[in-house]
Amino acid sequence: MTTTNHIQDQFLGQFKAEKTEVIIFFTNGFQMKGVIEDYDEQIVILYSKGKQHLIYKHAISTFTLDDGSEE
């Protein structure tokens, strides 16, 4: 069996392991801030504002780190 190691999985795995605060930008322009609890091939589970959100990867445009600064 061949294992594929995707770049996105490396980043998501690091964000999950370190409980990094991220901002997810969606393809419709919406954004959410939170911590990635888990992920698989199709979804990301984001913990934000006391709730878990199941987000389909095809709806995600970009991840960025939340450095806490407001522009």
Secondary structure by P-SEA (a helix, b strand, c coil): cbbbbbaaaaaaaaaaaaccbbbbbcccccccccccccccccbbbbbcccccccccccccccccccccccc
